[in-house]
Amino acid sequence: MPGGCGNIGFMAKTLRELFLLDPGIRFLNHGSFGACPGEVFDAYQRWQRELEANPVAFLGRRSGELQRSARQALAALLNAPADDLAFVPNASTGVNVVARSLRLAPGDEVLATDHEYGACDATWRWACAQQGAQYRRVALPLPYRADEVLPRLMAAVTPRTRVIFASHITSTTALTLPVAELCAAARERGITTVIDGAHAPGQIDLDLAAIDPDFYTGNCHKWLCAPKGSAFLYVRRDRQGDIQAPVISWGYVADEEGGATAHDTYTGHSGLERRLLWQGTRDIAAYLAVPAAIDFQRRHGWPAWRERCHAMACATRARVLAASGLPLPAPDAAHAQMVIIPVALPAGWDAAGLHAWLRTAHRIEVPVTKHDSHTFVRLSVQAYNGPDEMDALVGALLSLPGAGAPAPQSPAGRP
């Protein structure tokens, strides 16, 4: 891996050519939906073509073992037994499967932080409302301190707390939470843990054996660079009986009752796999391409690139804050390849307007998020990003009215 900044830019440009991204945009938003290398996308399409060559053989007789093989490759990366993993389309689906499966009594509590992904907040509110339970969020104030997370959450636990839900890496604020310590403390108290790892696989080293959650769901299509629609749900062996599939199908039927198709697909598979493996006819090619994504990152020295991306993201934020004078919302160690950059919105602007202006006036694809009263640009740095894109973002943010540079002549889009 080359060491100089110029070399980083050259190598990033070379890597970008391996992705399918539009060269006309500065893509600083890998965190939302990821981006897929061309060779991984080719593997994905080869699986689709193989499916179409004989759909009955592929789905009816081969799909179970094909998915098992793909899960084994993923399990090795996650340090988890393959039989404790099931593929799902995305992490939100994984959270939904768990939230809809767990039995809560009236008055029970699900505890979370106030940094959780909004769609998952909605999931837990719905699940709790169906059973008369309560969903409570614990504030983790900014500036963020990792050593405050566990004491704040444990102080909020009551005798009715049954579940603790937390992100491994938060979506809006890009914070890495101490989930291993959280899971250990919850287990001592007999509390179930559900971890939303949507942003973790591929962005940080992930060791599920060390974290030891009851339930953990993560996306493969984000930082692991697999095709869209590939994610996983991990369930501890002793909790697998709790999980019910969102669609009841052949996985709930004994082999001999399901005929040849069910027998060929499910023979030798665990209960978790059987229930979640078959949800009716669907395209499983994204799941089967996950090993190709893992191999792509292995061959391109991804751990070293992750370190450089983290350093580049933090350095870019430091440049903006040095000019704006705004406070640091979290230490660099709290982030991986995503950081949040505080911005002071000019009068008459809102987050949506800033996002539109960055996209249309500067060709920068980057999200603008809000937490409490704070507004942030959430910068994702992937291996295909170079210093020139960081310079463009810094220049754009410092050209905002009140940011220490002249106001733009006419912001494109409505601020």
C-alpha positions as CSV (number, residue, x, y, z in Angstrom):
1,M,0.0,0.0,0.0
2,P,1.6,3.3,-1.0
3,G,2.3,5.9,1.7
4,G,2.1,9.4,0.2
5,C,-1.0,11.5,-0.2
6,G,-0.5,11.7,-3.9
7,N,-0.1,8.0,-4.1
8,I,-3.3,7.5,-2.1
9,G,-5.1,9.7,-4.6
10,F,-3.7,7.7,-7.5
11,M,-4.6,4.3,-6.0
12,A,-8.1,5.5,-5.0
13,K,-8.7,6.6,-8.6
14,T,-7.5,3.2,-9.8
15,L,-9.9,1.5,-7.3
16,R,-12.8,3.8,-8.4
17,E,-12.4,2.4,-11.9
18,L,-13.3,-1.0,-10.5
19,F,-16.6,0.3,-9.2
20,L,-19.7,1.2,-11.3
21,L,-20.0,4.8,-9.9
22,D,-20.9,7.7,-12.1
23,P,-17.5,9.5,-12.7
24,G,-19.4,12.8,-12.8
25,I,-20.2,12.9,-9.1
26,R,-18.1,13.1,-6.0
27,F,-19.6,10.1,-4.1
28,L,-19.1,10.6,-0.4
29,N,-22.1,8.6,0.7
30,H,-21.1,5.0,0.7
31,G,-22.8,4.7,4.1
32,S,-26.4,5.0,2.7
33,F,-26.6,2.1,0.2
34,G,-22.9,1.1,-0.4
35,A,-21.4,0.7,-3.9
36,C,-20.7,-2.5,-5.7
37,P,-17.4,-3.3,-7.6
38,G,-18.0,-4.3,-11.2
39,E,-16.6,-7.8,-10.7
40,V,-18.9,-8.4,-7.8
41,F,-21.8,-7.2,-9.7
42,D,-20.8,-9.5,-12.6
43,A,-20.8,-12.5,-10.1
44,Y,-24.3,-11.4,-9.0
45,Q,-25.6,-11.4,-12.6
46,R,-24.0,-14.7,-13.3
47,W,-26.0,-16.2,-10.5
48,Q,-29.1,-14.6,-11.9
49,R,-28.5,-16.1,-15.3
50,E,-27.8,-19.5,-13.8
51,L,-31.1,-19.3,-11.9
52,E,-32.9,-18.5,-15.2
53,A,-31.3,-21.3,-17.0
54,N,-33.2,-23.8,-14.9
55,P,-35.3,-22.1,-12.2
56,V,-36.6,-25.4,-10.8
57,A,-33.2,-27.0,-10.4
58,F,-31.7,-23.8,-9.0
59,L,-34.4,-22.8,-6.5
60,G,-36.0,-26.2,-5.8
61,R,-32.9,-28.4,-5.6
62,R,-29.8,-26.3,-5.2
63,S,-30.7,-23.1,-3.4
64,G,-30.3,-24.5,0.1
65,E,-26.7,-25.7,-0.3
66,L,-25.8,-22.7,-2.4
67,Q,-26.9,-20.4,0.4
68,R,-25.2,-22.6,3.0
69,S,-21.9,-22.2,1.1
70,A,-22.3,-18.4,0.9
71,R,-23.1,-18.3,4.6
72,Q,-20.0,-20.3,5.4
73,A,-17.8,-17.7,3.7
74,L,-19.6,-14.9,5.6
75,A,-19.4,-16.8,8.9
76,A,-15.7,-17.1,8.6
77,L,-15.5,-13.3,8.3
78,L,-17.8,-12.7,11.3
79,N,-16.3,-15.4,13.5
80,A,-19.7,-17.1,13.9
81,P,-21.2,-20.5,13.2
82,A,-22.7,-20.6,9.8
83,D,-25.8,-22.4,11.2
84,D,-26.4,-19.4,13.4
85,L,-26.7,-17.1,10.4
86,A,-29.6,-16.6,8.0
87,F,-29.6,-14.3,5.0
88,V,-32.2,-11.4,4.9
89,P,-32.6,-8.6,2.4
90,N,-31.4,-5.8,4.7
91,A,-30.7,-5.0,8.4
92,S,-34.2,-3.4,8.8
93,T,-35.7,-6.7,7.9
94,G,-33.5,-8.4,10.5
95,V,-34.6,-6.0,13.2
96,N,-38.2,-6.5,12.1
97,V,-37.9,-10.3,12.3
98,V,-36.6,-10.1,15.9
99,A,-39.0,-7.4,17.0
100,R,-42.0,-9.2,15.7
101,S,-40.9,-12.6,17.1
102,L,-40.1,-11.6,20.7
103,R,-42.9,-12.0,23.2
104,L,-43.4,-9.0,25.5
105,A,-46.0,-8.6,28.3
106,P,-47.9,-5.4,29.1
107,G,-45.7,-3.1,31.0
108,D,-42.4,-4.6,29.7
109,E,-39.8,-2.3,28.3
110,V,-37.5,-2.1,25.3
111,L,-34.6,0.2,26.0
112,A,-32.6,1.9,23.3
113,T,-30.4,5.0,22.7
114,D,-31.6,8.2,21.1
115,H,-29.1,7.6,18.2
116,E,-31.0,4.7,16.6
117,Y,-32.0,4.6,13.0
118,G,-35.5,6.1,12.6
119,A,-37.0,3.1,10.7
120,C,-35.9,0.8,13.6
121,D,-37.3,3.2,16.2
122,A,-40.6,2.9,14.3
123,T,-40.3,-0.9,14.3
124,W,-39.9,-1.1,18.0
125,R,-42.7,1.4,18.7
126,W,-45.0,-0.7,16.6
127,A,-44.0,-4.0,18.2
128,C,-44.3,-2.6,21.7
129,A,-47.7,-1.0,21.0
130,Q,-49.0,-4.4,19.7
131,Q,-48.2,-6.0,23.1
132,G,-48.7,-3.2,25.5
133,A,-45.0,-2.7,26.1
134,Q,-43.0,0.5,26.2
135,Y,-40.2,1.7,24.0
136,R,-37.8,4.0,25.9
137,R,-34.8,5.9,24.5
138,V,-31.8,6.9,26.6
139,A,-30.0,10.1,25.7
140,L,-26.4,9.9,24.8
141,P,-25.4,13.6,24.7
142,L,-22.9,15.2,22.4
143,P,-19.9,15.7,22.6
144,Y,-19.9,11.9,22.7
145,R,-18.0,9.9,25.3
146,A,-17.9,6.1,24.9
147,D,-17.4,5.6,28.6
148,E,-20.8,7.1,29.3
149,V,-22.8,4.7,27.2
150,L,-22.9,1.7,29.5
151,P,-23.5,3.6,32.7
152,R,-26.3,5.6,31.1
153,L,-28.0,2.6,29.7
154,M,-27.6,0.5,32.8
155,A,-28.9,3.4,35.0
156,A,-32.1,3.4,32.9
157,V,-32.7,-0.3,33.4
158,T,-35.8,-1.2,35.5
159,P,-37.2,-4.5,36.7
160,R,-39.5,-4.4,33.5
161,T,-36.6,-4.0,31.0
162,R,-36.6,-7.1,28.8
163,V,-34.7,-6.0,25.7
164,I,-31.8,-3.5,25.0
165,F,-31.6,-2.4,21.4
166,A,-28.5,-0.6,20.1
167,S,-26.6,0.2,17.0
168,H,-23.1,-1.0,16.6
169,I,-22.4,2.1,14.4
170,T,-25.1,4.7,14.6
171,S,-26.6,5.9,11.3
172,T,-27.2,9.6,11.9
173,T,-24.2,10.3,14.1
174,A,-21.7,7.6,12.9
175,L,-20.7,6.7,16.4
176,T,-19.3,3.3,17.3
177,L,-21.0,2.1,20.5
178,P,-19.4,-0.4,22.9
179,V,-21.7,-3.2,22.1
180,A,-19.6,-6.1,23.5
181,E,-19.6,-4.5,26.9
182,L,-23.3,-3.7,26.6
183,C,-24.2,-7.3,25.7
184,A,-22.1,-8.7,28.7
185,A,-23.8,-6.3,31.1
186,A,-27.3,-7.1,29.8
187,R,-26.7,-10.8,30.0
188,E,-25.7,-10.5,33.7
189,R,-29.1,-8.9,34.2
190,G,-31.0,-11.5,32.1
191,I,-31.8,-8.8,29.5
192,T,-32.0,-9.7,25.8
193,T,-29.7,-7.8,23.4
194,V,-30.6,-6.9,19.8
195,I,-27.8,-5.2,17.9
196,D,-28.3,-3.3,14.7
197,G,-25.0,-3.7,12.8
198,A,-26.2,-2.1,9.6
199,H,-22.9,-0.2,9.1
200,A,-20.5,-2.6,10.7
201,P,-19.6,-5.4,8.3
202,G,-16.7,-4.3,6.1
203,Q,-16.2,-1.0,7.9
204,I,-14.7,-2.5,11.1
205,D,-13.4,-5.9,12.2
206,L,-16.5,-7.8,13.3
207,D,-16.2,-10.7,15.8
208,L,-19.7,-12.0,16.8
209,A,-18.2,-14.5,19.2
210,A,-16.5,-11.7,21.2
211,I,-19.6,-9.5,21.1
212,D,-21.9,-12.4,22.1
213,P,-25.3,-10.8,21.4
214,D,-28.6,-12.6,21.5
215,F,-29.4,-11.2,18.0
216,Y,-27.3,-9.2,15.6
217,T,-28.2,-8.1,12.1
218,G,-25.9,-6.5,9.6
219,N,-25.8,-5.4,5.9
220,C,-23.5,-6.8,3.4
221,H,-24.5,-4.3,0.7
222,K,-23.0,-1.3,2.5
223,W,-19.4,-1.4,3.6
224,L,-18.8,-5.0,2.5
225,C,-19.6,-3.9,-1.1
226,A,-21.9,-6.8,-1.9
227,P,-25.0,-6.3,-4.2
228,K,-28.1,-4.6,-2.8
229,G,-30.4,-6.9,-1.0
230,S,-27.8,-8.8,0.9
231,A,-27.7,-8.8,4.7
232,F,-27.7,-11.3,7.6
233,L,-29.4,-12.1,10.9
234,Y,-27.3,-13.8,13.6
235,V,-29.2,-15.6,16.3
236,R,-27.6,-17.3,19.3
237,R,-28.2,-21.0,19.2
238,D,-30.3,-21.0,22.4
239,R,-32.6,-18.2,21.0
240,Q,-33.3,-19.7,17.6
241,G,-36.6,-21.2,18.8
242,D,-37.8,-17.6,19.4
243,I,-37.5,-16.5,15.8
244,Q,-40.4,-16.7,13.4
245,A,-40.2,-16.0,9.7
246,P,-42.2,-13.0,8.4
247,V,-43.6,-15.4,5.7
248,I,-44.8,-18.9,6.8
249,S,-43.8,-21.3,4.1
250,W,-42.2,-24.7,3.5
251,G,-39.6,-24.2,6.2
252,Y,-42.3,-24.9,8.7
253,V,-43.3,-28.2,7.1
254,A,-41.7,-31.5,7.7
255,D,-39.7,-32.8,4.7
256,E,-42.0,-35.7,4.0
257,E,-45.0,-33.4,3.9
258,G,-43.4,-30.9,1.5
259,G,-42.7,-33.2,-1.4
260,A,-39.4,-33.4,-3.4
261,T,-38.8,-29.7,-3.5
262,A,-38.9,-29.1,0.2
263,H,-36.9,-32.3,0.9
264,D,-34.1,-31.4,-1.5
265,T,-33.9,-27.8,-0.3
266,Y,-34.0,-28.4,3.4
267,T,-32.4,-31.8,4.2
268,G,-29.8,-31.3,6.9
269,H,-30.6,-27.6,7.6
270,S,-31.2,-26.2,11.1
271,G,-34.5,-24.8,12.3
272,L,-33.4,-21.2,11.9
273,E,-32.3,-21.8,8.4
274,R,-35.4,-23.8,7.5
275,R,-37.8,-21.1,8.7
276,L,-36.0,-18.1,7.1
277,L,-34.5,-19.8,4.0
278,W,-37.6,-20.1,1.9
279,Q,-40.0,-17.2,1.7
280,G,-41.6,-18.1,-1.6
281,T,-40.1,-17.4,-4.9
282,R,-37.4,-14.8,-4.8
283,D,-34.0,-13.9,-6.3
284,I,-31.2,-15.1,-4.0
285,A,-28.4,-14.0,-6.3
286,A,-27.3,-11.1,-4.0
287,Y,-26.8,-13.5,-1.2
288,L,-24.7,-15.8,-3.3
289,A,-22.5,-13.0,-4.5
290,V,-21.4,-12.1,-0.9
291,P,-18.4,-14.4,-1.1
292,A,-17.2,-12.5,-4.2
293,A,-17.4,-9.2,-2.3
294,I,-15.4,-10.7,0.6
295,D,-12.8,-12.0,-1.9
296,F,-12.6,-8.6,-3.6
297,Q,-11.8,-6.8,-0.4
298,R,-9.3,-9.5,0.7
299,R,-7.4,-9.3,-2.6
300,H,-7.3,-5.5,-2.4
301,G,-5.9,-5.2,1.1
302,W,-9.0,-3.7,2.6
303,P,-7.9,-3.5,6.3
304,A,-5.1,-1.0,5.3
305,W,-7.6,0.9,3.2
306,R,-10.0,1.2,6.1
307,E,-7.3,2.7,8.2
308,R,-6.4,5.3,5.5
309,C,-10.1,6.1,5.0
310,H,-10.6,6.7,8.7
311,A,-7.6,9.0,8.8
312,M,-8.7,10.9,5.7
313,A,-12.2,11.3,7.1
314,C,-11.0,12.7,10.4
315,A,-8.5,15.0,8.8
316,T,-11.2,16.4,6.5
317,R,-13.4,17.1,9.5
318,A,-10.5,18.8,11.4
319,R,-9.9,21.1,8.4
320,V,-13.6,22.2,8.4
321,L,-13.8,22.7,12.2
322,A,-10.5,24.6,12.3
323,A,-12.1,27.2,10.0
324,S,-15.6,27.2,11.4
325,G,-14.7,27.1,15.1
326,L,-17.6,24.6,15.7
327,P,-16.9,22.0,18.5
328,L,-15.8,18.5,17.9
329,P,-18.9,16.3,18.4
330,A,-17.0,13.1,19.1
331,P,-13.4,12.0,19.2
332,D,-11.8,10.4,16.2
333,A,-11.7,7.1,17.9
334,A,-15.5,7.0,18.1
335,H,-15.7,6.8,14.3
336,A,-14.6,4.3,11.6
337,Q,-14.9,5.4,7.9
338,M,-17.8,7.7,8.6
339,V,-17.6,11.0,10.5
340,I,-20.0,13.7,11.3
341,I,-19.0,17.3,10.5
342,P,-21.0,20.0,12.3
343,V,-22.3,22.8,10.2
344,A,-24.0,26.1,11.0
345,L,-26.9,26.5,8.6
346,P,-27.2,29.9,7.1
347,A,-30.3,31.9,7.8
348,G,-33.2,30.5,5.7
349,W,-31.5,27.2,5.0
350,D,-32.4,23.8,6.3
351,A,-30.8,20.4,6.1
352,A,-32.6,19.4,2.9
353,G,-31.6,22.6,1.2
354,L,-27.9,22.1,2.2
355,H,-28.0,18.6,0.8
356,A,-29.5,19.8,-2.4
357,W,-27.0,22.6,-2.8
358,L,-24.0,20.3,-2.2
359,R,-25.4,17.9,-4.8
360,T,-26.4,20.4,-7.5
361,A,-23.8,23.2,-7.1
362,H,-20.8,21.0,-6.2
363,R,-21.7,17.5,-7.5
364,I,-21.1,16.1,-4.0
365,E,-23.3,13.2,-3.0
366,V,-23.3,13.4,0.8
367,P,-26.1,13.2,3.4
368,V,-27.0,16.0,5.8
369,T,-28.3,14.6,9.1
370,K,-29.8,16.1,12.3
371,H,-29.6,15.0,15.9
372,D,-31.3,17.1,18.5
373,S,-30.6,20.7,17.5
374,H,-27.4,19.8,15.7
375,T,-26.9,19.6,11.9
376,F,-24.2,17.4,10.4
377,V,-22.7,16.5,7.1
378,R,-22.1,12.8,7.4
379,L,-19.0,12.0,5.4
380,S,-18.3,8.5,4.3
381,V,-14.8,7.8,2.9
382,Q,-14.3,4.6,1.0
383,A,-11.2,3.3,-0.7
384,Y,-12.2,4.8,-4.0
385,N,-12.3,8.3,-2.6
386,G,-9.3,10.5,-2.9
387,P,-7.9,13.8,-1.5
388,D,-9.4,15.8,-4.3
389,E,-12.9,14.9,-3.2
390,M,-12.0,15.9,0.4
391,D,-10.8,19.2,-0.9
392,A,-14.0,19.8,-2.8
393,L,-16.1,19.1,0.3
394,V,-14.0,21.4,2.5
395,G,-14.2,24.1,-0.1
396,A,-17.9,23.8,-0.4
397,L,-18.6,23.8,3.3
398,L,-16.3,26.8,3.9
399,S,-18.1,28.7,1.2
400,L,-21.4,28.7,3.1
401,P,-22.5,32.1,4.4
402,G,-21.0,32.6,7.8
403,A,-18.4,29.9,7.5
404,G,-15.5,32.2,7.0
405,A,-15.8,32.7,3.2
406,P,-18.0,34.7,0.8
407,A,-21.5,33.5,0.3
408,P,-22.3,31.6,-2.9
409,Q,-23.8,33.8,-5.6
410,S,-27.0,31.7,-6.1
411,P,-27.4,28.4,-4.4
412,A,-28.9,25.8,-6.7
413,G,-32.1,24.3,-5.4
414,R,-34.1,25.8,-2.6
415,P,-32.1,26.1,0.6
